[in-house]
């Protein structure tokens, strides 16, 4: 599966993405606002573990590489909800610092969200961004996400509490439970 945009291509991760993955992920500016499961420093061992996990689930397509000029420069994915939240999913994404400010993140988020709405019949996709991460909030807004509120002291990163902005996009074409 491939989702082609003007600025990037979204595609499944491949084992040969290890070098570019580590190159772009091993950056404290990239990992600063991400979940702790995205380590810093980001080593080849981390990259091998991640690629082993995502390539083992062939056909899953809930975690994809963001490719620019033939190279994986970031990642995007969703984690599906369960039970009464089974038609909802949390979006996560990152992009190598050299690619910031070029519209790539917003395009990737827009392409990916439209795809998971259609393919997974999701009603709602949400994402959180640290209040300090103005650029990530802007990516979400440009991709059609609406700010729903502020989650006060909702995250702790490097031992410090952080407020998070809650963003969501609702699927206007949701097919319902029987869809």
PABA-714679 format. One line per field, with one value per atom (N, C-alpha, C, CB): residue number from 1; chain; atom name; x, y, z. Coordinates in pm, whole numbers. Each point is the difference from the previous one (the first is absolute). Glycine has a CB too. Example, Ala and Ser with C-alpha at 12.3 -4.5 7.8 and 13.67 -1.06 7.14 Angstrom:
nr	(1, 1, 1, 1, 2, 2, 2, 2)
kette	(A, A, A, A, A, A, A, A)
atom	(N, CA, C, CB, N, CA, C, CB)
xx	(1319, -89, 90, -189, 154, 82, -77, 118)
yy	(-569, 119, 120, -117, 222, 119, 109, -63)
zz	(780, 0, 0, 125, -197, 6, 73, -215)
END
This chain:
nr	(1, 1, 1, 1, 2, 2, 2, 2, 3, 3, 3, 3, 4, 4, 4, 4, 5, 5, 5, 5, 6, 6, 6, 6, 7, 7, 7, 7, 8, 8, 8, 8, 9, 9, 9, 9, 10, 10, 10, 10, 11, 11, 11, 11, 12, 12, 12, 12, 13, 13, 13, 13, 14, 14, 14, 14, 15, 15, 15, 15, 16, 16, 16, 16, 17, 17, 17, 17, 18, 18, 18, 18, 19, 19, 19, 19, 20, 20, 20, 20, 21, 21, 21, 21, 22, 22, 22, 22, 23, 23, 23, 23, 24, 24, 24, 24, 25, 25, 25, 25, 26, 26, 26, 26, 27, 27, 27, 27, 28, 28, 28, 28, 29, 29, 29, 29, 30, 30, 30, 30, 31, 31, 31, 31, 32, 32, 32, 32, 33, 33, 33, 33, 34, 34, 34, 34, 35, 35, 35, 35, 36, 36, 36, 36, 37, 37, 37, 37, 38, 38, 38, 38, 39, 39, 39, 39, 40, 40, 40, 40, 41, 41, 41, 41, 42, 42, 42, 42, 43, 43, 43, 43, 44, 44, 44, 44, 45, 45, 45, 45, 46, 46, 46, 46, 47, 47, 47, 47, 48, 48, 48, 48, 49, 49, 49, 49, 50, 50, 50, 50, 51, 51, 51, 51, 52, 52, 52, 52, 53, 53, 53, 53, 54, 54, 54, 54, 55, 55, 55, 55, 56, 56, 56, 56, 57, 57, 57, 57, 58, 58, 58, 58, 59, 59, 59, 59, 60, 60, 60, 60, 61, 61, 61, 61, 62, 62, 62, 62, 63, 63, 63, 63, 64, 64, 64, 64, 65, 65, 65, 65, 66, 66, 66, 66, 67, 67, 67, 67, 68, 68, 68, 68, 69, 69, 69, 69, 70, 70, 70, 70, 71, 71, 71, 71, 72, 72, 72, 72, 73, 73, 73, 73, 74, 74, 74, 74, 75, 75, 75, 75, 76, 76, 76, 76, 77, 77, 77, 77, 78, 78, 78, 78, 79, 79, 79, 79, 80, 80, 80, 80, 81, 81, 81, 81, 82, 82, 82, 82, 83, 83, 83, 83, 84, 84, 84, 84, 85, 85, 85, 85, 86, 86, 86, 86, 87, 87, 87, 87, 88, 88, 88, 88, 89, 89, 89, 89, 90, 90, 90, 90, 91, 91, 91, 91, 92, 92, 92, 92, 93, 93, 93, 93, 94, 94, 94, 94, 95, 95, 95, 95, 96, 96, 96, 96, 97, 97, 97, 97, 98, 98, 98, 98, 99, 99, 99, 99, 100, 100, 100, 100, 101, 101, 101, 101, 102, 102, 102, 102, 103, 103, 103, 103, 104, 104, 104, 104, 105, 105, 105, 105, 106, 106, 106, 106, 107, 107, 107, 107, 108, 108, 108, 108, 109, 109, 109, 109, 110, 110, 110, 110, 111, 111, 111, 111, 112, 112, 112, 112, 113, 113, 113, 113, 114, 114, 114, 114, 115, 115, 115, 115, 116, 116, 116, 116, 117, 117, 117, 117, 118, 118, 118, 118, 119, 119, 119, 119, 120, 120, 120, 120, 121, 121, 121, 121, 122, 122, 122, 122, 123, 123, 123, 123, 124, 124, 124, 124, 125, 125, 125, 125, 126, 126, 126, 126, 127, 127, 127, 127, 128, 128, 128, 128, 129, 129, 129, 129, 130, 130, 130, 130, 131, 131, 131, 131, 132, 132, 132, 132, 133, 133, 133, 133, 134, 134, 134, 134, 135, 135, 135, 135, 136, 136, 136, 136, 137, 137, 137, 137, 138, 138, 138, 138, 139, 139, 139, 139, 140, 140, 140, 140, 141, 141, 141, 141, 142, 142, 142, 142, 143, 143, 143, 143, 144, 144, 144, 144, 145, 145, 145, 145, 146, 146, 146, 146, 147, 147, 147, 147, 148, 148, 148, 148, 149, 149, 149, 149, 150, 150, 150, 150, 151, 151, 151, 151, 152, 152, 152, 152, 153, 153, 153, 153, 154, 154, 154, 154, 155, 155, 155, 155, 156, 156, 156, 156, 157, 157, 157, 157, 158, 158, 158, 158, 159, 159, 159, 159, 160, 160, 160, 160, 161, 161, 161, 161, 162, 162, 162, 162, 163, 163, 163, 163, 164, 164, 164, 164, 165, 165, 165, 165, 166, 166, 166, 166, 167, 167, 167, 167, 168, 168, 168, 168, 169, 169, 169, 169, 170, 170, 170, 170, 171, 171, 171, 171, 172, 172, 172, 172, 173, 173, 173, 173, 174, 174, 174, 174, 175, 175, 175, 175, 176, 176, 176, 176, 177, 177, 177, 177, 178, 178, 178, 178, 179, 179, 179, 179)
kette	(A, A, A, A, A, A, A, A, A, A, A, A, A, A, A, A, A, A, A, A, A, A, A, A, A, A, A, A, A, A, A, A, A, A, A, A, A, A, A, A, A, A, A, A, A, A, A, A, A, A, A, A, A, A, A, A, A, A, A, A, A, A, A, A, A, A, A, A, A, A, A, A, A, A, A, A, A, A, A, A, A, A, A, A, A, A, A, A, A, A, A, A, A, A, A, A, A, A, A, A, A, A, A, A, A, A, A, A, A, A, A, A, A, A, A, A, A, A, A, A, A, A, A, A, A, A, A, A, A, A, A, A, A, A, A, A, A, A, A, A, A, A, A, A, A, A, A, A, A, A, A, A, A, A, A, A, A, A, A, A, A, A, A, A, A, A, A, A, A, A, A, A, A, A, A, A, A, A, A, A, A, A, A, A, A, A, A, A, A, A, A, A, A, A, A, A, A, A, A, A, A, A, A, A, A, A, A, A, A, A, A, A, A, A, A, A, A, A, A, A, A, A, A, A, A, A, A, A, A, A, A, A, A, A, A, A, A, A, A, A, A, A, A, A, A, A, A, A, A, A, A, A, A, A, A, A, A, A, A, A, A, A, A, A, A, A, A, A, A, A, A, A, A, A, A, A, A, A, A, A, A, A, A, A, A, A, A, A, A, A, A, A, A, A, A, A, A, A, A, A, A, A, A, A, A, A, A, A, A, A, A, A, A, A, A, A, A, A, A, A, A, A, A, A, A, A, A, A, A, A, A, A, A, A, A, A, A, A, A, A, A, A, A, A, A, A, A, A, A, A, A, A, A, A, A, A, A, A, A, A, A, A, A, A, A, A, A, A, A, A, A, A, A, A, A, A, A, A, A, A, A, A, A, A, A, A, A, A, A, A, A, A, A, A, A, A, A, A, A, A, A, A, A, A, A, A, A, A, A, A, A, A, A, A, A, A, A, A, A, A, A, A, A, A, A, A, A, A, A, A, A, A, A, A, A, A, A, A, A, A, A, A, A, A, A, A, A, A, A, A, A, A, A, A, A, A, A, A, A, A, A, A, A, A, A, A, A, A, A, A, A, A, A, A, A, A, A, A, A, A, A, A, A, A, A, A, A, A, A, A, A, A, A, A, A, A, A, A, A, A, A, A, A, A, A, A, A, A, A, A, A, A, A, A, A, A, A, A, A, A, A, A, A, A, A, A, A, A, A, A, A, A, A, A, A, A, A, A, A, A, A, A, A, A, A, A, A, A, A, A, A, A, A, A, A, A, A, A, A, A, A, A, A, A, A, A, A, A, A, A, A, A, A, A, A, A, A, A, A, A, A, A, A, A, A, A, A, A, A, A, A, A, A, A, A, A, A, A, A, A, A, A, A, A, A, A, A, A, A, A, A, A, A, A, A, A, A, A, A, A, A, A, A, A, A, A, A, A, A, A, A, A, A, A, A, A, A, A, A, A, A, A, A, A, A, A, A, A, A, A, A, A, A, A, A, A, A, A, A, A, A, A, A, A, A, A, A, A, A, A, A, A, A, A, A, A, A, A, A, A, A, A, A, A, A, A, A, A, A, A, A, A, A, A, A, A, A, A, A, A, A, A, A, A, A, A, A, A, A, A, A, A, A, A, A, A)
atom	(N, CA, C, CB, N, CA, C, CB, N, CA, C, CB, N, CA, C, CB, N, CA, C, CB, N, CA, C, CB, N, CA, C, CB, N, CA, C, CB, N, CA, C, CB, N, CA, C, CB, N, CA, C, CB, N, CA, C, CB, N, CA, C, CB, N, CA, C, CB, N, CA, C, CB, N, CA, C, CB, N, CA, C, CB, N, CA, C, CB, N, CA, C, CB, N, CA, C, CB, N, CA, C, CB, N, CA, C, CB, N, CA, C, CB, N, CA, C, CB, N, CA, C, CB, N, CA, C, CB, N, CA, C, CB, N, CA, C, CB, N, CA, C, CB, N, CA, C, CB, N, CA, C, CB, N, CA, C, CB, N, CA, C, CB, N, CA, C, CB, N, CA, C, CB, N, CA, C, CB, N, CA, C, CB, N, CA, C, CB, N, CA, C, CB, N, CA, C, CB, N, CA, C, CB, N, CA, C, CB, N, CA, C, CB, N, CA, C, CB, N, CA, C, CB, N, CA, C, CB, N, CA, C, CB, N, CA, C, CB, N, CA, C, CB, N, CA, C, CB, N, CA, C, CB, N, CA, C, CB, N, CA, C, CB, N, CA, C, CB, N, CA, C, CB, N, CA, C, CB, N, CA, C, CB, N, CA, C, CB, N, CA, C, CB, N, CA, C, CB, N, CA, C, CB, N, CA, C, CB, N, CA, C, CB, N, CA, C, CB, N, CA, C, CB, N, CA, C, CB, N, CA, C, CB, N, CA, C, CB, N, CA, C, CB, N, CA, C, CB, N, CA, C, CB, N, CA, C, CB, N, CA, C, CB, N, CA, C, CB, N, CA, C, CB, N, CA, C, CB, N, CA, C, CB, N, CA, C, CB, N, CA, C, CB, N, CA, C, CB, N, CA, C, CB, N, CA, C, CB, N, CA, C, CB, N, CA, C, CB, N, CA, C, CB, N, CA, C, CB, N, CA, C, CB, N, CA, C, CB, N, CA, C, CB, N, CA, C, CB, N, CA, C, CB, N, CA, C, CB, N, CA, C, CB, N, CA, C, CB, N, CA, C, CB, N, CA, C, CB, N, CA, C, CB, N, CA, C, CB, N, CA, C, CB, N, CA, C, CB, N, CA, C, CB, N, CA, C, CB, N, CA, C, CB, N, CA, C, CB, N, CA, C, CB, N, CA, C, CB, N, CA, C, CB, N, CA, C, CB, N, CA, C, CB, N, CA, C, CB, N, CA, C, CB, N, CA, C, CB, N, CA, C, CB, N, CA, C, CB, N, CA, C, CB, N, CA, C, CB, N, CA, C, CB, N, CA, C, CB, N, CA, C, CB, N, CA, C, CB, N, CA, C, CB, N, CA, C, CB, N, CA, C, CB, N, CA, C, CB, N, CA, C, CB, N, CA, C, CB, N, CA, C, CB, N, CA, C, CB, N, CA, C, CB, N, CA, C, CB, N, CA, C, CB, N, CA, C, CB, N, CA, C, CB, N, CA, C, CB, N, CA, C, CB, N, CA, C, CB, N, CA, C, CB, N, CA, C, CB, N, CA, C, CB, N, CA, C, CB, N, CA, C, CB, N, CA, C, CB, N, CA, C, CB, N, CA, C, CB, N, CA, C, CB, N, CA, C, CB, N, CA, C, CB, N, CA, C, CB, N, CA, C, CB, N, CA, C, CB, N, CA, C, CB, N, CA, C, CB, N, CA, C, CB, N, CA, C, CB, N, CA, C, CB, N, CA, C, CB, N, CA, C, CB, N, CA, C, CB, N, CA, C, CB, N, CA, C, CB, N, CA, C, CB, N, CA, C, CB, N, CA, C, CB, N, CA, C, CB, N, CA, C, CB, N, CA, C, CB, N, CA, C, CB, N, CA, C, CB, N, CA, C, CB, N, CA, C, CB, N, CA, C, CB, N, CA, C, CB, N, CA, C, CB, N, CA, C, CB, N, CA, C, CB, N, CA, C, CB, N, CA, C, CB, N, CA, C, CB, N, CA, C, CB)
xx	(84, -84, 88, -183, 147, 75, -99, 195, -167, -81, 91, -156, 132, 87, -56, 74, 10, -34, 91, -83, 72, 86, 140, -202, 209, 126, 61, -82, -1, 48, -81, 74, -20, -65, -10, 89, -206, -16, -1, -130, 211, 14, 37, 70, -83, 43, 149, -183, 221, 142, 66, -48, 177, 78, 126, -89, 142, 121, 116, -76, 81, 110, -15, 22, -126, -17, 82, -229, 302, 71, 93, -12, 97, 95, -69, 156, -247, -70, -86, -3, -58, -79, 86, -147, 259, 88, 55, 63, -25, 54, -99, 134, -261, -99, -61, -49, 41, -61, 95, -145, 273, 99, 28, 103, -203, 7, -86, 39, 21, -76, -112, 204, -189, -108, -120, 170, -146, -108, -69, 122, -46, -58, -56, 161, -130, -36, -147, 177, -268, -143, -69, -1, 79, -59, -11, 93, -166, -16, 136, -241, 253, 127, 39, -48, -48, 36, 83, -210, 218, 87, 125, -196, 300, 114, 93, -14, 88, 114, 113, -148, 267, 35, -72, 222, -243, -66, 109, -212, 229, 111, -42, 101, -3, -30, -80, 212, -182, -77, -148, 207, -233, -137, -67, 64, 8, -54, -29, 126, -35, -23, -124, 248, -263, -117, -129, 141, -143, -118, -32, 51, 48, -25, -42, 166, -111, -42, -148, 234, -277, -141, -92, 73, -40, -92, 4, 27, 84, 3, -58, 201, -208, -61, -151, 183, -244, -145, -33, -24, 80, -22, -149, 216, -253, -139, -77, 10, 50, -65, -23, 108, -5, -5, -56, -25, 44, -36, 123, -189, 307, 126, 75, 12, 10, 61, 118, -222, 311, 113, -45, 164, -107, -15, 126, -148, 132, 113, 6, -15, 136, 27, 125, -107, 98, 114, 59, 49, -135, 44, 53, 50, -60, 55, -105, 229, -235, -88, 55, -66, -16, 45, -90, 94, -189, -91, -96, 20, -112, -97, -134, 183, -287, -136, -78, 8, -99, -79, -116, 203, -288, -112, 0, -135, 82, -26, -151, 229, -290, -146, -51, 4, -119, -67, -71, -29, -31, -72, -131, 217, -300, -127, -83, 104, -152, -84, 80, -151, 284, 85, 53, 63, -128, 51, -4, -74, 2, -2, 83, -227, 317, 88, 144, -180, 273, 142, 84, -40, 156, 95, 105, -40, 64, 99, 132, -181, 291, 133, 83, -15, 109, 84, 128, -203, 305, 125, 67, 28, 57, 68, 141, -217, 315, 138, 11, 79, 5, 9, 34, 70, 8, 37, -121, 223, -336, -120, -112, 60, -32, -99, -26, 73, -194, -34, -22, 127, -147, -18, -137, 243, -334, -135, -12, -35, 144, 2, -85, 230, -214, -76, -150, 192, -236, -143, -55, 29, 47, -45, -9, 104, -2, -1, -117, 249, -274, -111, -133, 133, -150, -124, -22, 22, 81, -11, -32, 162, -88, -14, -137, 248, -294, -129, -112, 87, -86, -102, 0, 22, 97, 10, -55, 199, -161, -48, -148, 227, -279, -145, -70, 31, 13, -64, 29, 17, 109, 41, -42, 192, -184, -30, -138, 244, -319, -132, 6, -106, 203, 11, -93, 239, -297, -85, 84, -193, 295, 76, 148, -202, 288, 144, 43, 37, 37, 45, 151, -220, 273, 144, 21, 57, 50, 36, 135, -129, 143, 126, 31, -39, 164, 40, -29, 181, -228, -31, 119, -159, 279, 121, 31, 87, -146, 30, -96, 85, -63, -85, -1, 48, 65, 9, -88, 233, -237, -84, -148, 179, -215, -139, -38, 17, 74, -26, -14, 125, -44, -12, -141, 246, -295, -133, -109, 83, -71, -99, -3, 31, 87, 6, -56, 200, -199, -54, -148, 228, -292, -143, -43, -16, 110, -34, -46, 168, -261, -48, 46, -199, 237, 41, -124, 202, -197, -113, 23, -50, 175, 25, 144, -235, 258, 131, -9, 60, 28, 10, 110, -81, 42, 97, 84, -156, 289, 96, -27, 24, -53, -39, 119, -207, 325, 118, 119, -88, 179, 126, 111, -101, 185, 114, 124, -146, 249, 125, -24, 97, -194, -29, -84, 210, -253, -78, -141, 211, -312, -137, -21, -81, -3, -32, -149, 229, -285, -137, 3, -64, -47, -11, -125, 122, -110, -115, -64, 107, -238, -74, -59, -53, 86, -53, -74, 187, -289, -71, -57, -56, 36, -69, -107, 207, -327, -114, -22, -108, 78, -22, -142, 167, -181, -135, -66, 72, 7, -53, -4, 90, -94, -1, -119, 116, -94, -101, -81, 145, -115, -75, 46, -192, 125, 38, -12, -75, -22, -22, 72, -220, 294, 63, 102, -41)
yy	(-118, 118, 124, -124, 219, 124, 116, -119, 227, 121, 111, -74, 120, 98, 141, -173, 262, 141, 82, -33, 164, 90, 8, 131, -141, 19, -129, 223, -326, -125, -118, 126, -242, -128, -73, -11, -44, -86, -143, 177, -260, -140, -85, 72, -205, -88, 14, -160, 140, -1, -123, 123, -112, -111, -17, 42, -161, -26, 88, -236, 270, 84, 147, -158, 193, 136, 25, 3, -103, 12, 122, -248, 265, 112, 136, -141, 171, 129, 15, 1, -108, 5, 48, -186, 123, 37, 141, -242, 275, 133, 110, -98, 82, 106, -8, 0, -119, -16, 34, -176, 162, 24, 150, -227, 300, 145, 43, 27, 39, 40, 97, -34, 113, 90, -76, 175, -291, -85, -70, -34, -23, -81, 82, -177, 303, 86, -11, 155, -160, 0, -133, 241, -343, -130, -85, 12, -119, -92, -63, -47, 1, -58, -125, 91, -158, -120, 37, -112, 241, 49, 54, 57, -138, 35, 105, -229, 288, 83, -32, 186, -217, -14, -118, 102, -91, -104, -78, 139, -264, -82, -94, 13, -75, -102, -115, 62, -95, -105, 41, -71, 196, 50, -11, 157, -114, -4, -141, 206, -300, -139, -56, -31, 63, -47, 54, -15, 146, 61, -60, 211, -220, -52, -147, 162, -239, -138, -9, -62, 150, 2, 40, 55, 54, 51, -81, 225, -289, -81, -138, 127, -172, -130, 5, -46, 163, 14, 42, 60, -130, 36, 9, -112, 218, 21, 79, -210, 237, 75, 146, -152, 218, 138, 100, -95, 69, 102, 78, -143, 103, 72, 5, -74, 195, 15, 96, -47, 29, 91, 121, -193, 309, 120, 10, 121, -131, -1, 131, -251, 306, 118, -30, 159, -137, -23, -140, 244, -344, -139, -46, 25, 57, -35, 16, 71, -167, 11, 108, -245, 351, 115, 23, 102, -191, 13, -116, 249, -243, -106, 54, -158, 80, 38, -128, 212, -206, -118, 31, -136, 37, 11, -121, 132, -109, -107, -1, 22, -131, -11, -10, -112, 173, -12, -134, 249, -274, -125, 28, -130, 28, 7, 115, -99, 190, 108, 103, -34, 27, 87, -72, 123, -233, -83, 68, -195, 305, 74, 127, -92, 94, 113, -51, 124, -38, -38, 123, -189, 164, 108, 3, -21, 139, 22, 44, 60, -113, 45, 16, -115, 208, 23, 70, 14, -28, 73, 19, -94, 194, 32, 45, 64, -107, 42, 152, -216, 272, 146, 71, -36, -26, 62, 22, -108, 46, 8, 84, -223, 286, 84, 126, -89, 142, 129, -3, 99, -216, -11, -52, -40, 28, -49, -151, 209, -279, -146, -64, 10, 36, -57, 16, 49, 70, 23, -86, 234, -245, -84, -146, 160, -208, -140, -26, -7, 97, -19, 1, 109, -19, 5, -125, 244, -288, -122, -122, 98, -112, -118, -2, -2, 116, 5, -37, 177, -121, -34, -150, 228, -286, -143, -85, 48, -19, -85, 21, 7, 113, 19, -99, 245, -250, -85, -149, 189, -220, -142, -67, 56, 14, -60, 39, 0, 78, 49, 66, -181, 269, 73, 120, -75, 103, 118, 121, -148, 123, 110, -39, 75, 18, -15, 120, -131, 105, 109, -5, -3, 115, 12, 102, -62, 44, 98, 61, -126, 253, 71, 78, 16, -20, 79, 148, -171, 243, 141, 75, -13, -27, 66, -32, -7, -99, -46, 67, -222, 350, 81, -54, 200, -247, -51, -122, 88, -178, -119, 37, -137, 233, 47, 57, 49, 24, 59, -108, 205, -310, -113, -57, -54, 30, -57, 93, -124, 251, 97, 6, 133, -131, 5, -128, 149, -259, -128, -17, -99, 204, -6, -43, -46, 34, -37, 126, -193, 172, 111, -18, 29, 81, -2, -16, 145, -246, -28, 52, -201, 216, 50, -21, -46, 78, -13, -104, 242, -340, -102, 46, -191, 240, 59, -106, 190, -168, -92, -145, 160, -181, -133, -89, 102, -43, -79, 44, -27, -69, 30, -44, -27, 121, -29, 57, 2, -83, 39, 53, 52, -115, 34, 124, -108, 173, 123, -19, 133, -86, -9, 98, -69, 27, 83, -6, -40, 155, 4, -49, 192, -253, -46, 59, -212, 242, 45, -122, 227, -239, -111, 48, -102, 31, 28, -124, 164, -143, -114, 41, -91, -12, 16, -108, 97, -57, -93, -37, 101, -227, -51, 34, -186, 277, 34, -111, 237, -336, -111, -132, 115, -107, -121, -86, 119, -248, -92, -64, -42, 73, -55, -140, 138, -194, -131, -111, 78, -70, -106, 30, -48, 162, 45, -92, 222)
zz	(0, 0, 0, 122, -204, -12, -11, -113, 185, -8, -50, 190, -311, -63, 17, -166, 215, 10, -89, 233, -224, -76, 61, -69, 203, 72, 53, 61, -47, 62, -49, 202, -170, -26, 132, -239, 268, 117, -49, 130, -65, -44, 119, -232, 218, 110, 26, -59, 184, 38, -62, 217, -248, -55, 85, -235, 237, 79, -47, 40, -168, -50, 40, -192, 267, 51, 126, -97, 144, 128, 4, 22, -120, 1, 8, -132, 39, 7, 128, -249, 294, 123, 116, -85, 105, 112, -21, 34, -156, -29, 39, -188, 153, 25, 140, -243, 299, 133, 113, -96, 74, 105, 12, -40, 89, 8, 119, -253, 350, 118, -33, 135, -240, -41, -54, -50, -11, -50, 116, -218, 308, 108, 116, -62, 68, 115, 41, -74, -21, 32, -27, -51, 17, -30, 126, -232, 223, 112, 34, -66, 189, 46, -79, 227, -290, -77, -124, 81, -114, -107, 70, -160, 170, 87, -60, 91, -3, -40, 98, -98, 52, -140, -65, 49, -180, -79, -70, -34, 75, -49, -113, 228, -288, -102, 60, -124, 249, 68, 12, 128, -91, 7, -137, 187, -290, -136, -46, -49, 78, -39, 71, -38, 166, 76, -58, 203, -232, -58, -135, 122, -210, -134, 4, -91, 183, 15, 36, 70, 20, 42, -115, 234, -304, -102, -130, 100, -129, -122, 24, -77, 201, 32, -21, 165, -145, -18, -142, 241, -340, -140, -30, -62, -8, -35, 104, -125, 240, 107, -42, 171, -218, -49, 100, -224, 354, 99, 44, 77, -123, 25, -133, 246, -295, -131, 4, -105, 9, -18, -80, 9, 25, -80, -85, 175, -305, -92, -78, -18, 7, -82, -83, 171, -299, -90, 17, 8, 5, 7, 134, -234, 338, 131, 109, -76, 169, 117, 91, -16, 39, 81, 120, -206, 228, 114, 2, -8, 104, 14, 44, 53, -81, 38, 28, -140, 236, 31, 92, -30, 46, 93, 93, -168, 286, 95, 21, 116, -155, 6, 143, -222, 243, 129, 11, 7, 107, 21, 73, 7, 1, 69, -55, 207, -125, -52, -80, 194, -187, -82, -123, 207, -247, -109, -137, 131, -146, -126, 10, -48, 145, 23, 3, 130, -165, 3, 30, -164, 226, 28, -109, 249, -301, -104, 63, -164, 110, 38, -126, 224, -221, -117, 43, -151, 69, 20, -136, 235, -241, -124, 33, -113, 34, 19, -7, -98, 184, 13, -131, 234, -319, -127, -91, 19, 13, -84, 62, -89, 202, 66, -82, 224, -210, -60, -150, 180, -238, -145, -39, -18, 116, -30, -9, -118, 143, -12, 110, -104, 227, 111, -18, 148, -185, -20, -113, 83, -190, -111, 43, -164, 234, 45, 93, -22, 117, 93, -75, 183, -277, -78, -83, -6, -65, -82, 86, -163, 272, 85, 67, 39, 9, 68, -97, 156, -275, -99, -29, -101, 92, -28, 114, -141, 265, 110, 25, 103, -131, 8, -94, 58, -182, -100, 23, -161, 182, 6, 129, -144, 257, 130, 53, 47, -124, 42, 137, -136, 154, 127, -2, 27, 87, 17, 41, 63, 20, 59, 7, 133, -171, 20, 82, -219, 326, 86, 16, 121, -80, 25, 110, -240, 315, 102, -38, 180, -146, -23, 126, -252, 295, 116, -30, 64, 37, -17, -60, 195, -155, -49, -147, 233, -284, -136, -100, 91, -111, -86, -144, 144, -191, -137, -20, -15, 112, -13, 2, 111, -26, 3, -137, 249, -309, -132, -107, 69, -62, -93, 6, 27, 95, 16, -54, 201, -170, -47, -153, 211, -274, -146, -63, 16, 58, -49, 34, 23, 26, 24, 138, -234, 327, 137, 75, -3, 96, 81, 144, -151, 210, 141, 87, -48, 136, 89, 141, -137, 176, 135, 43, 54, 71, 62, 111, -55, 49, 105, 95, -155, 270, 92, 69, 36, -37, 62, -39, 191, -318, -48, -34, -86, 75, -39, 85, -236, 256, 67, -93, 234, -272, -88, 65, -210, 221, 64, 141, -225, 294, 139, 21, 52, -159, 11, -54, -21, 96, -51, -116, 229, -324, -117, -28, -96, 62, -51, -144, 155, -197, -138, -65, 58, -184, -79, -63, -45, 56, -61, -132, 228, -333, -134, -50, -48, -34, -60, -135, 228, -307, -129, -5, -119, 80, -7, -146, 209, -232, -135, -46, 42, -138, -47, -81, -2, -40, -81, 78, -204, 335, 81, -39, 190, -206, -47, 112, -195, 316, 112, 36, -67, 164, 55, -103, 224, -313, -98, -132, 108, -113, -125, -50, 66)
END
